[in-house]
């Protein structure tokens, strides 16, 4: 599927939209001259072109590159207001040896970036938002992690209280255990679309459900649940400790051949959940709008697609496929669909069903024999061992091309284009792909 690109003027290719992964043909469309000019764009992109464009920065970084004093950033001054671009925001500084400064090259937009503007109380105003970015390390003094200045990395910034680590700025602070070095065949734009969705998927499966992520190459299986259980309890954030230490029993984990149902199967998090689960040997059922996403998902090899348009019928179909013995389910949409998934689970006090909610748990209490889970995102940035293990597994998966990456629509033109892209997401015009803004 080709996505047509546009720019605001003939010469302003920097503002064009492009699709990733690339296609191998050239497209052009003649349009009304009163409308935005539609450029001719060769959709086959050479990854080296992006990296060569920043060669001078890499060389400067390896020679002791000094960051400027101020930068451009997007600031939120209050709820229900657009982000405001400033050209004089202070460059964040590192505090500890395990922190680095990354020059942001691409920003991945998440639903929370527009939802939080409407109703979330922020730690301080003006606020700098943004959870996903990819860029170049320009300041880092430690050699323990193997990372160095000049490396191109992705970062999942889950610590929303620390605005130094936010994505909507030209330079951001990152923790060494929250970044993953990108292999040469993964573009910066692709890297910016991975982080938070992958982390949420891995924690939901690995900690909440106890699924062991399969070994890649010479590495052993990644057992996040066991990793957490070996920690001193006081090192686990208090508000997620109960979730992390619910059970250690082997029969409470999913095993190869068992079913996992994902409601909201077209989301980026669902893309990673489904792939990790299938790599571990689970049989995955995706609940989606089949008319909208069925063709794309079927080409990816998913055999169990259940239409979400009639929720009661979807519950019946899931029960039929699983023989009423479903034990593991993940919802990515909201409380209503999470409630539907809870109805699909078997109710058994000895072998309970487990429901993980990425968005919100059902409003009604869990029934006997059903356990509700919320994803402990804090583990990623507050427990270095967990963050490091997740990024190491991801780096191996990317290097081996073991997981398929989300389709990306890249908005060129910088921070000033973020508000418009978020408006598209708010209006429901973006589904089954990620918008990435290139700086």
N, C-alpha and C positions, 0 to 999 in steps of 0.2 A: 504494500500500500504506500503510495507516495503522498507526502504532505506538501502542498504548494507553499512557496515562500513569498514574502513580500518585504518591501522596504519603503520608507516614506519619500524617497527620491531616487532618481536614476543612479546617482553617484554614491548613495549612502548604503553600500552593501553591509556596513557594520551593523545596521539595524535589522538585517534580514532574519527571518526564521528559517531554521533548517531542521531536518529530521535525522535522527541517529537511531539505529544503525543506518549507514548510507546505502543508496541503491546505485546501480551501475549505468543509469541512463540520464540524459539531460532533458529537462522539461521547460517549456516556456508557454505562457498564456497571454494572449492579447486581451486587454481589459479596457474599460471606460477610462479615459484620461483624467476624469474628475475623481476617480477613486485612487487609492494608493497604488503606486507603480509596482507591477509584479515583475520581479526580476527573473532572468534566466539563471538557473543555478545548477551546476553540476553536482548531483547528490552524492557521487562517489568522492569522498574526502580522504586525503592522505593524512594519516595521524601525525606524520612528521611535520606537517605544515604548522600545526598548533605548537608543537614543541620548539621548532626552529624560530617561531615568532618571539619566543621568550629566551633565546640563547643569551642575549646580553644580560638578562636578569640572572640566569644561572651562573654566568661567569662572574658577575658582580657578587653574587651570594657566596661563591667559593673563595672570593678574595676579600671577604669581610664586609659584605654589603651593609650599608647603614640605611635603615628605614627613615623616611621623612618624619617630621614632627606632627603633621596633621594629615588627614585623609578625608575622602568622601565617604559618607555613611548615610543610611536611612534611619531617621528617628521617628518614634511614635510618641506624640505629645499627649494623647488621650484616647479613650475608647471611642470607637466608631469614627475615627479619623484616618485619612490616608497617611502612609509613611511620608515623611518630609525629607527631601535630600538636602544635606548640608555638605559644604566643601571644607569645613574647618573642624572636623571631629578629631579628638586626640587619638594618636596611635596607641593601642594598648601595650602594656609592658608585661614582661614575664616576672613571676614572683619566685618560683622554685626551679630547680635544675631539670625537672621532668616536663617543663613547659617550653614551647617553641613559638615563634611567630611565623605565620604562613601568609604569604601574599595570595589573596583570594583571586582565582581566575574564573571560576564558575560557581554559581549558587543553585542548589536544587531546592525547588519550592515544594512545601508540604501543606496539606490542608490546614494544619494548626497555624500556619502563618497568616491566614485570613480569618480563621475562626477566633483566634485569640484577640484579634482587634475588636471583636464584637462584645465579648463578655468576660474575658479573663483579667483578673487583677494582677498587674505586673509588679515586680519587686520595686521598681523605681521608674519615674518619668523625668525626662524623656528616656525611652527604652529602645534598645537595639535588639532586633529579633533575628530569626533565621537559624535553622538547625543543621542544614547540610551544605557543605562546600568542598571544593577541591582546589588545590593550588600548590604553590612552591614554598618550601621551607627556606626562609631568608635569615633566620636567626635561631641557632640551636647549638648549645655548647656540650651536651652530653654525648658520649660515644657508646653508652651501654646498650641502647636499643638497636644499633646498626643503622639508624637514620642519620642523614647528614644534610647540611645546607645544600640547596640545589635539587633535592629530591622532590618529585611531584607526588602528592599524597591526597587521599580523601580524608575527610574528618566528619564524624557524626557528633555534633555538639548537643548532647543531651542535658547539659547543665544550664538550664535556661536562666538561672539566677545570676550567673556570671556573664555580664554583657561583653567582657573581653573576648569571649569565645563565640560570640554570635556571628552569623554568616553575612548579614547585610552591611558589610563594610569592606574596605579594600585590604585591610590587614587584620588578622584575627589571631588570638592565642589558642593553641591546641595542646592538650596533654599527649605525651608520647604514647600512652596506651589507648588513645582514642583515634589514632590515625593509622592508615594503611597505605603503604607505598604502592603506587599503581604500576603494573607491568606495561611495557611499551605498547602492547596491542589494545590497551584500554584507554580511550580518550579521556581528557579532562572532564568533558561534559558528561560522559557516562559515569565517571567516578563521582561526580557531584550528585547523582541520582540514586546512589546506593545506600549510604551510611545509616540513617535512622531506621529506614524500612528493614534493612538487614539485621540491625541490632535488635529491633523489636521482635522480628521473626525468630532469631536465634534464642533470645531470652524466653519467649513464649514457649517454644518447643523444649529448650534445654533445661530451663529452671522450673517453669510452671508444670510442664508435663513430664520432664525427666528423660526426654529423648536424647540418646547419644548421637552426636553428629558424626557421620562416618569418617574414617581415616582417609586422608588424601596423600598418596605417595607413601613415604616412609613414616609419616606421622601416625600416632595412635588416635583412636576415637576421642572426640572431645566430649567429656562428661561434665557439663556445667553444674549439674546438681551435686555431684560428688565434690567438685571444686569448691562449691559454696559450703558444703557440710564440713569440709576440712578447715574452714576459717574459724578463728575465734569469734564467737557470736557477737561480741561487742564491736567487731570490725565491720559488721553488716549494718547499714543504716536502719535505725530503729523502726521507721515506718514501713519498711519492706521485709523486716526480719521474719515475721510470721509466715509470709508467702514463701520465702526462701527455704524455710526449715519445716514445712508442713509434713513431709514424709520422706523417708529414705528407703521404703520398701520396694523391692524389685518388682512385685506384682502390680505396683501402681504406675509403672512406666509403660509406654507403648512399645510394642515389639514388632518385628517384620511380619507382614501379612495382615496386620490389624488396620482398621479404617480410621481415617482422620477426615472430618468434614470442615470445610472453610466456607463460612457465609460472607459474601463480599469478595469473591474469588478473583475479581478483576483488578484489585488494588495492587500497588507495588509491594506492600507487606505480604499480601497473599501470594504474589509471585515467588517471593523468597521462601515463605513458609512451605508452599507446596513443593518446591524443588528440594529443599532440605529434607522434608518428610519423605519424598520419593527416593532420594539418595539413601535414606536410612531403611528403606524397604517397606514403608507404609503404603497403603492404598488410599489415594486421595480423591475425595469428592468435592467439587467446587460448585457452590451455589451462586449463580450469576444471572444477569439479564442475558439470556441466551440469544435473543434477537440482536442485541447490541454487541456482545462480546464472543458469541459462540464460534463464529468462523475463525477468529484470531486464535482463540484458545485451543480449538480442535487441531489447528495446524501445529501446535506445540506438543501434541500427543496426549492431551487429557481426554480420557475415555469417559469419565463420570462427570457430566455437566448436568446440573439440575437447575431448571428455570426458577428464578426468584419472584416472578410476577404474581404468582398465587402462593402466598406463604404457607397456607394450610396444605395445599397440594404438595408443595416442596417437602414439608415434614413427612407426609405419607410416603413420598418417593424415597426419601432417605431411609425411613424405617424399613421399606421394602428391600432396598439394596443391601442394607446391613443386617437384615433379619432381626431387627429389634435389639441388636447386641452392640450398638455403638457406645464406645467408652470415651472417645476423645474428639473435642470440637473446639474450633477457634472462630470467633466473630470479629470482623473488622469494621462493622457498620455502625451499630448503636444498640440501645437497650431492647428495642422491639424485636430485632432479628436475633439478638442474643437469647431472648425469651423463646423464640421459635426453636433455636438450637437446643436449648435445655429440654424441650419436649421430645427431641429426637434421642436423647441419651437414655441408656438403661439405668434403672434405679435399683441399686443393689448395695447394701451397706458393707458387704465384704469386698466387692469389686466395684467401687463407685465409678460413675461417669465424671469426666472432668471437662469443664467449660472455661476457656480463656477468653477474656474480652479485651481487645485492643482499644476500643473506643469507650464503651460503658457497659457495665454489668446489667442484667435484668433488674427491673425495679422491685420485683417480688423476691422474697427470700428463696434460697435454694431448697429444693425438695430433699427429702431423705434419700441418701444414696447418690447425690449429685454434689460435686465440689466446685465452687466458683474460684477463679484465679484472675488476678490483675498483674500485668507485666511489671516487674521491678526494674524499671529503666535506670534507677539510681545506681544500680550495681555497676553499670558500664563505666561511669566516670568516677565513682567514689571508691570502688574496689579495683585497684590496678591489675590484680591477677586475672580478674574476669575480663576486663577490657582488653588486656594484652592477649589473652587466649582467643577472644573473638576476632581480633584484628589479624592474628597469626593464621587462624583458619581461613579467614576471608582472603588473605594474601595468597595462600596456597590455592584456593578455589579459583581466584582470578587468573593466576599464573597458568593453571591447568585447563582453563576455560570449562570448569566443571559446572558452572551455573550460568543460565541465560540471564542477561541483563535487561532491565526495562527499556521499552521504547522511549526515546527522548526527543522532545521538541526543544530546540535551542533558540533562545531569544538573544540576539546580539544587540548591544547598545548600552549595556551597563545598568547601574542601579536605578536610573530614571525609568526603566521599563518594568520594574518589579510590580508597581501598583496595578498597571494594566494587566499583567499576567495573572496576578492574584484575583482581579475582578473576573477574568475568564473562569478561573477555578470556582469562584463563589457562585457564578451563574450556572455551574454544572456543565460547562463546555469542554472540560478536560476529563477524560475517563480512559483508563487502561494505558496511560502513558504519563511521563513526568515532564514538567516544564523546567528547563534549566536556563538561567540567565548568565550570559558570558560577560565578564568585565573587560 
